[in-house]
């Protein structure tokens, strides 16, 4: 087989190409025709159309060779586009300014998407002019409201609701609490405490020493309690401070601290809490004075209202509001606690350190002023409506606003109408006009978009 000579053949019927030994009659292995088989060198491209169609599907796909000429053209066009864009960006604004200086006008460039839709309400505009939406027009009912004028009677009388507001009085509850954190000791409580401590520690104090303790309790502690009841807080604080000065037990400081101060620990701690409470009250003195000012001003206001002195009542109402504002900002820099008396130096050093810490109390509590502020706001509305001078000023604003409406100047009229708070007749009419103007001006603003930059 290795010596056989193979020749190449082609079938003009089915387009099959193959190799085989030369034979007298050669059949195509594809269609088994013999008359259409020819040697490959004898095959010509002049086959029939049917033959070419049959041959086409059997040919393998081939890719054309890469055309560097087309690639060069693409690169050249891209560079040309980028260069043109750069020139427009750099030279465009100067060119536009030059055209304007020559008397021409450069129309602004704008981009528009194909799927953009025009506004539904567009007024035909001249070439170069920007389209403007139609502003809403007031109806006949709207015009009637804007042209309506309210007249005031000569003397106003209080309505039942206004009488109720002016007759109401709010109780001012102080934020300062001048009370002790615990009940004061009695002499019997003091003696009983010493007896219990002796049994607990199994130590008996001498009768003479216990009498010294009881004498100091009577002269200092009980006297401090009486001073507190009478309202003399500073004296009470100083006396309670001196009640913590105990005679040295057995003239031995170590025994004194280890025995007496240990046995009297409950009494010492309770007295320190009272001293701290009074220090807080002393620091709140400025705030307490401001509370008294508010109380007095509010009382004077209610007295003027009862006398129907409307002008005076307005002045007192302003004074009360100012006092409330000052009370809400207590000046703690001036609210310092007075120092302890010089005798405090005889107190044991450990106890004295605790006392010194009590000289820096917390910020004072402020009274709950919410109900009072609400009452003052309600009274102001009524009193302003009863003050002749104030009513005349409000009537002047009302007349100016209506004159502006007659001239079609809605925005300035709206500003003046917003300032009208009293009397109720003008306030209600002004409020209705304000609501209508706000609606009309809002619609007008939506109808006139801002010009493009």
C-alpha positions as CSV (number, residue, x, y, z in Angstrom):
1,X,0.0,0.0,0.0
2,X,2.8,2.3,0.6
3,X,3.8,2.2,-3.0
4,X,0.4,3.2,-4.3
5,X,0.0,6.5,-6.1
6,X,-3.0,8.6,-5.0
7,X,-4.4,11.3,-7.1
8,X,-6.8,14.1,-6.2
9,X,-10.3,14.1,-7.6
10,X,-13.3,16.5,-7.4
11,X,-17.0,15.8,-8.0
12,X,-18.7,18.5,-10.1
13,X,-22.0,17.2,-8.9
14,X,-21.7,17.5,-5.2
15,X,-18.4,19.4,-4.9
16,X,-16.7,16.6,-3.0
17,X,-12.9,16.5,-3.1
18,X,-11.1,13.3,-2.4
19,X,-7.9,11.2,-3.1
20,X,-7.9,7.7,-4.6
21,X,-6.0,5.3,-6.9
22,X,-6.4,6.0,-10.5
23,X,-9.2,3.8,-12.0
24,X,-10.9,3.6,-15.3
25,X,-14.3,4.3,-13.8
26,X,-14.1,6.5,-10.7
27,X,-17.2,6.9,-8.4
28,X,-17.7,9.8,-6.0
29,X,-17.8,8.6,-2.4
30,X,-20.3,11.3,-1.6
31,X,-23.0,11.0,-4.3
32,X,-21.7,7.8,-6.1
33,X,-21.8,9.5,-9.5
34,X,-19.1,8.5,-11.9
35,X,-19.6,10.8,-14.8
36,X,-19.1,13.9,-12.7
37,X,-15.7,12.8,-11.2
38,X,-12.7,14.7,-12.6
39,X,-9.1,15.0,-11.6
40,X,-8.4,18.0,-9.5
41,X,-6.2,19.8,-12.0
42,X,-9.0,19.4,-14.6
43,X,-11.7,21.1,-12.4
44,X,-12.7,24.6,-13.4
45,X,-14.7,27.2,-11.5
46,X,-17.4,27.1,-14.2
47,X,-19.6,24.8,-12.3
48,X,-23.4,25.1,-12.3
49,X,-25.2,27.3,-9.8
50,X,-26.6,24.3,-8.1
51,X,-23.2,22.9,-7.7
52,X,-21.9,26.0,-6.1
53,X,-24.9,26.2,-3.7
54,X,-24.2,22.6,-2.6
55,X,-20.6,23.3,-2.1
56,X,-21.0,26.5,-0.1
57,X,-22.3,24.9,3.2
58,X,-19.4,22.5,3.3
59,X,-16.7,25.1,3.1
60,X,-15.1,26.2,6.3
61,X,-15.6,29.8,7.5
62,X,-12.6,31.9,7.2
63,X,-11.9,35.4,8.6
64,X,-10.6,38.2,6.5
65,X,-7.2,39.5,7.2
66,X,-7.0,42.6,9.4
67,X,-7.2,45.8,7.4
68,X,-4.7,48.3,8.9
69,X,-6.0,51.0,6.6
70,X,-9.4,51.1,8.1
71,X,-7.9,51.2,11.7
72,X,-5.8,54.2,10.7
73,X,-8.9,56.0,9.4
74,X,-10.8,55.4,12.7
75,X,-7.8,56.7,14.7
76,X,-7.6,59.7,12.5
77,X,-11.3,60.6,12.8
78,X,-11.2,60.2,16.6
79,X,-8.2,62.5,17.0
80,X,-9.9,65.0,14.7
81,X,-13.1,65.0,16.8
82,X,-11.2,65.5,20.1
83,X,-9.2,68.3,18.6
84,X,-12.3,70.1,17.4
85,X,-14.0,69.7,20.8
86,X,-10.9,71.2,22.6
87,X,-10.9,74.2,20.2
88,X,-14.6,74.9,20.8
89,X,-14.1,74.7,24.6
90,X,-11.1,77.1,24.6
91,X,-12.1,79.5,21.9
92,X,-15.9,79.4,22.2
93,X,-16.5,81.9,25.0
94,X,-14.1,84.5,23.6
95,X,-15.8,84.1,20.2
96,X,-19.3,84.7,21.8
97,X,-18.1,87.8,23.6
98,X,-16.5,89.1,20.4
99,X,-19.8,88.5,18.5
100,X,-21.8,90.4,21.3
101,X,-19.4,93.3,21.2
102,X,-20.0,93.6,17.4
103,X,-23.7,93.9,18.1
104,X,-24.7,90.4,17.5
105,X,-26.3,88.0,19.9
106,X,-25.2,84.4,20.6
107,X,-28.0,82.1,21.3
108,X,-27.3,79.8,24.2
109,X,-26.7,76.2,23.3
110,X,-29.2,73.7,24.7
111,X,-29.6,69.9,24.5
112,X,-32.9,68.3,24.2
113,X,-33.8,64.6,24.4
114,X,-35.9,63.2,21.6
115,X,-38.5,61.8,24.1
116,X,-39.0,65.2,25.9
117,X,-42.6,66.5,25.8
118,X,-43.6,70.1,25.8
119,X,-45.4,71.6,28.8
120,X,-49.2,71.2,28.5
121,X,-49.8,74.9,29.2
122,X,-47.6,76.9,26.9
123,X,-48.2,80.3,25.5
124,X,-46.9,80.8,22.0
125,X,-43.8,83.0,22.2
126,X,-42.0,85.1,19.7
127,X,-38.7,83.8,18.3
128,X,-36.0,84.0,21.0
129,X,-38.5,84.6,23.8
130,X,-39.0,82.0,26.6
131,X,-42.4,80.5,27.0
132,X,-44.3,81.3,30.2
133,X,-47.1,79.3,31.9
134,X,-50.4,81.1,32.4
135,X,-50.7,82.2,36.1
136,X,-53.9,81.3,37.9
137,X,-56.5,84.0,37.8
138,X,-58.7,84.8,40.9
139,X,-62.3,83.8,40.6
140,X,-65.2,86.2,41.3
141,X,-65.4,84.7,44.8
142,X,-61.7,85.2,45.4
143,X,-62.0,88.9,44.3
144,X,-64.9,89.4,46.7
145,X,-62.8,88.1,49.6
146,X,-59.8,90.3,48.6
147,X,-62.0,93.5,48.2
148,X,-64.0,92.9,51.4
149,X,-63.4,95.5,54.1
150,X,-64.3,95.0,57.8
151,X,-65.5,98.0,59.8
152,X,-64.9,98.3,63.6
153,X,-67.4,99.6,66.1
154,X,-66.4,102.4,68.4
155,X,-66.1,100.6,71.8
156,X,-65.5,96.9,72.0
157,X,-67.0,94.7,74.7
158,X,-65.4,91.5,75.9
159,X,-66.9,88.3,74.7
160,X,-67.6,85.5,77.2
161,X,-64.5,83.6,76.0
162,X,-62.3,86.7,76.4
163,X,-63.7,87.4,79.9
164,X,-62.8,83.8,80.9
165,X,-59.2,84.3,79.7
166,X,-58.7,87.5,81.5
167,X,-60.3,86.2,84.7
168,X,-58.1,83.1,84.8
169,X,-55.2,83.2,87.3
170,X,-52.4,80.6,87.3
171,X,-50.7,79.4,90.5
172,X,-46.9,79.8,90.3
173,X,-45.3,76.8,91.9
174,X,-41.7,77.6,93.0
175,X,-38.9,75.5,91.8
176,X,-37.0,76.2,95.1
177,X,-37.7,73.8,97.9
178,X,-36.5,75.1,101.3
179,X,-36.9,71.9,103.3
180,X,-34.6,69.5,105.1
181,X,-33.8,66.1,103.6
182,X,-34.8,64.4,106.9
183,X,-36.5,65.2,110.1
184,X,-34.5,67.0,112.8
185,X,-33.2,65.1,115.8
186,X,-34.6,65.6,119.2
187,X,-32.7,65.4,122.5
188,X,-34.3,62.1,123.3
189,X,-33.3,60.7,119.8
190,X,-29.7,61.9,120.5
191,X,-29.5,60.2,123.9
192,X,-31.0,57.0,122.6
193,X,-28.6,56.9,119.7
194,X,-25.6,57.1,122.1
195,X,-27.0,54.3,124.3
196,X,-27.5,52.0,121.3
197,X,-23.9,52.7,120.1
198,X,-22.5,51.9,123.6
199,X,-24.3,48.6,123.6
200,X,-23.2,47.8,120.1
201,X,-19.5,48.6,120.5
202,X,-19.6,47.5,124.2
203,X,-18.0,50.8,125.2
204,X,-19.4,53.0,128.0
205,X,-18.7,56.7,127.8
206,X,-18.3,58.5,131.0
207,X,-21.3,60.4,132.4
208,X,-19.4,63.8,132.3
209,X,-18.4,63.3,128.7
210,X,-22.0,62.5,127.7
211,X,-23.2,65.6,129.4
212,X,-20.8,67.7,127.3
213,X,-22.2,66.1,124.2
214,X,-25.8,66.8,125.3
215,X,-25.0,70.4,126.1
216,X,-23.5,71.0,122.7
217,X,-26.5,69.4,121.1
218,X,-28.9,71.7,123.0
219,X,-26.9,74.9,122.4
220,X,-26.1,74.4,118.7
221,X,-28.3,71.7,117.1
222,X,-31.6,72.7,118.6
223,X,-30.9,76.4,118.2
224,X,-30.2,75.7,114.4
225,X,-33.5,74.0,114.1
226,X,-35.3,77.1,115.5
227,X,-33.4,79.4,113.2
228,X,-34.5,77.3,110.2
229,X,-38.1,77.4,111.3
230,X,-37.9,81.2,111.4
231,X,-36.4,81.4,107.9
232,X,-32.9,82.4,108.9
233,X,-31.1,79.9,106.7
234,X,-27.6,81.2,107.1
235,X,-27.8,81.2,110.9
236,X,-29.3,77.7,110.9
237,X,-26.4,76.5,108.6
238,X,-23.7,78.0,110.8
239,X,-25.2,76.6,114.0
240,X,-25.5,73.1,112.5
241,X,-21.8,73.5,111.5
242,X,-20.9,74.3,115.1
243,X,-22.9,71.3,116.4
244,X,-20.3,69.1,114.8
245,X,-17.6,70.4,117.2
246,X,-17.2,67.7,119.9
247,X,-14.9,67.8,122.9
248,X,-11.8,65.6,122.5
249,X,-12.5,62.3,124.2
250,X,-10.0,61.6,127.0
251,X,-7.8,64.3,125.6
252,X,-6.6,61.7,123.1
253,X,-7.2,62.4,119.4
254,X,-6.8,58.8,118.3
255,X,-9.3,57.6,120.8
256,X,-11.6,60.5,120.0
257,X,-11.7,59.5,116.3
258,X,-11.8,55.8,116.9
259,X,-14.5,55.9,119.5
260,X,-16.6,59.1,119.6
261,X,-16.6,59.9,115.9
262,X,-17.4,56.3,115.0
263,X,-20.3,56.1,117.5
264,X,-21.7,59.5,116.3
265,X,-21.3,58.6,112.5
266,X,-25.1,58.5,111.9
267,X,-25.7,61.8,113.6
268,X,-22.7,63.5,111.7
269,X,-23.9,62.3,108.3
270,X,-27.4,63.5,108.9
271,X,-26.2,66.9,110.0
272,X,-24.0,67.2,106.9
273,X,-27.0,66.5,104.6
274,X,-28.9,69.4,106.3
275,X,-25.9,71.7,105.8
276,X,-25.8,70.7,102.1
277,X,-29.5,71.4,101.6
278,X,-29.2,74.9,103.2
279,X,-26.2,75.6,101.0
280,X,-28.3,74.8,98.0
281,X,-31.0,77.1,99.2
282,X,-28.6,79.9,99.8
283,X,-27.1,79.5,96.3
284,X,-30.7,79.7,94.9
285,X,-31.2,83.1,96.5
286,X,-30.9,85.0,93.2
287,X,-33.4,82.6,91.5
288,X,-35.8,82.9,94.5
289,X,-35.7,86.7,94.3
290,X,-36.6,86.5,90.6
291,X,-39.5,84.2,91.3
292,X,-40.8,86.8,93.8
293,X,-40.5,89.5,91.1
294,X,-42.6,87.3,88.7
295,X,-45.2,86.6,91.3
296,X,-45.6,90.3,92.2
297,X,-45.8,91.4,88.5
298,X,-48.4,88.8,87.7
299,X,-50.5,89.9,90.7
300,X,-50.3,93.5,89.6
301,X,-51.4,92.5,86.1
302,X,-54.5,90.7,87.4
303,X,-55.3,93.8,89.5
304,X,-55.1,96.1,86.4
305,X,-57.4,93.7,84.5
306,X,-59.9,93.7,87.3
307,X,-59.9,97.6,87.0
308,X,-60.3,97.3,83.2
309,X,-57.2,99.5,82.8
310,X,-56.3,98.0,79.5
311,X,-53.3,100.2,78.7
312,X,-51.8,99.6,82.2
313,X,-52.5,95.9,82.0
314,X,-50.5,95.7,78.7
315,X,-47.5,97.3,80.3
316,X,-47.7,95.0,83.3
317,X,-48.1,92.0,81.0
318,X,-44.8,93.0,79.3
319,X,-43.1,93.4,82.6
320,X,-44.3,90.0,83.7
321,X,-43.0,88.4,80.5
322,X,-39.6,90.0,81.0
323,X,-39.4,88.7,84.5
324,X,-40.2,85.2,83.3
325,X,-37.5,85.4,80.8
326,X,-34.9,86.5,83.4
327,X,-36.0,83.7,85.7
328,X,-35.4,81.1,83.0
329,X,-31.7,82.2,82.8
330,X,-30.5,82.3,86.5
331,X,-27.1,84.0,86.9
332,X,-25.2,81.4,88.8
333,X,-22.0,83.4,88.8
334,X,-23.5,85.7,91.5
335,X,-25.2,82.9,93.4
336,X,-22.3,81.9,95.6
337,X,-22.7,80.2,99.0
338,X,-21.5,82.3,102.0
339,X,-18.4,80.8,103.7
340,X,-18.6,78.8,106.9
341,X,-18.0,80.7,110.2
342,X,-14.4,80.8,111.6
343,X,-15.5,78.3,114.3
344,X,-15.7,75.6,111.6
345,X,-12.0,75.3,112.0
346,X,-12.5,73.4,115.2
347,X,-14.4,70.6,113.4
348,X,-12.5,67.4,112.9
349,X,-10.4,67.6,109.6
350,X,-12.1,64.6,108.0
351,X,-15.6,66.0,108.7
352,X,-14.5,69.5,107.6
353,X,-13.3,68.2,104.2
354,X,-16.8,66.8,103.6
355,X,-18.3,70.1,104.6
356,X,-16.1,72.0,102.1
357,X,-17.4,69.9,99.3
358,X,-20.9,71.0,100.1
359,X,-20.0,74.6,99.3
360,X,-20.4,73.9,95.6
361,X,-24.1,73.0,95.1
362,X,-25.9,72.0,91.9
363,X,-27.6,74.6,89.7
364,X,-30.8,75.9,91.2
365,X,-34.1,74.4,90.0
366,X,-36.4,76.7,88.1
367,X,-40.2,76.9,88.6
368,X,-42.5,75.2,86.1
369,X,-43.4,78.3,84.0
370,X,-45.2,76.6,81.2
371,X,-48.8,77.2,82.5
372,X,-47.9,80.8,83.3
373,X,-46.4,81.5,79.8
374,X,-49.5,80.0,78.1
375,X,-51.8,82.2,80.2
376,X,-49.8,85.3,79.4
377,X,-50.0,84.6,75.7
378,X,-53.7,84.2,75.8
379,X,-54.1,87.4,77.9
380,X,-51.9,89.4,75.4
381,X,-54.2,88.6,72.5
382,X,-57.3,89.9,74.4
383,X,-55.6,92.9,75.9
384,X,-54.1,94.0,72.6
385,X,-57.7,93.9,71.2
386,X,-58.9,96.1,74.0
387,X,-56.1,98.8,73.8
388,X,-57.4,101.7,71.7
389,X,-53.9,102.7,70.5
390,X,-53.0,99.2,69.5
391,X,-56.3,98.7,67.7
392,X,-55.7,101.9,65.7
393,X,-52.3,100.7,64.7
394,X,-53.7,97.3,63.6
395,X,-56.5,99.1,61.7
396,X,-53.8,101.2,59.9
397,X,-52.0,98.0,58.8
398,X,-55.3,96.6,57.6
399,X,-56.1,99.7,55.5
400,X,-52.7,99.8,53.9
401,X,-52.9,96.1,53.0
402,X,-56.3,96.6,51.3
403,X,-55.0,99.6,49.4
404,X,-52.1,97.5,48.1
405,X,-54.6,94.8,47.0
406,X,-56.6,97.4,45.1
407,X,-53.5,98.2,43.1
408,X,-52.7,94.5,42.5
409,X,-49.6,94.5,44.7
410,X,-50.3,91.1,46.3
411,X,-46.9,90.3,47.9
412,X,-46.6,93.6,49.9
413,X,-50.2,93.3,51.0
414,X,-49.6,89.7,52.2
415,X,-46.7,90.9,54.4
416,X,-48.9,93.5,56.1
417,X,-51.8,91.2,56.6
418,X,-49.6,88.7,58.3
419,X,-48.8,91.3,61.0
420,X,-52.5,91.7,62.0
421,X,-53.2,89.9,65.3
422,X,-56.1,91.8,66.8
423,X,-59.0,92.7,67.2
424,X,-60.7,89.4,66.3
425,X,-62.7,90.9,63.5
426,X,-59.7,92.1,61.6
427,X,-57.6,89.0,62.5
428,X,-60.2,86.6,61.0
429,X,-60.6,88.6,57.8
430,X,-56.8,89.1,57.4
431,X,-56.2,85.3,58.0
432,X,-58.7,84.4,55.2
433,X,-57.0,86.9,52.8
434,X,-53.6,85.5,53.8
435,X,-54.6,81.9,52.9
436,X,-56.1,83.0,49.6
437,X,-53.1,85.2,48.6
438,X,-50.6,82.4,49.5
439,X,-52.5,80.0,47.2
440,X,-52.6,82.5,44.3
441,X,-49.0,83.6,44.7
442,X,-47.8,80.0,45.0
443,X,-49.6,79.1,41.7
444,X,-48.2,82.2,40.1
445,X,-44.6,81.2,41.1
446,X,-45.1,77.8,39.6
447,X,-46.5,79.3,36.4
448,X,-43.4,81.5,36.0
449,X,-40.2,79.5,36.1
450,X,-37.0,81.3,36.8
451,X,-35.1,82.3,33.7
452,X,-32.2,80.1,32.7
453,X,-28.7,81.3,33.6
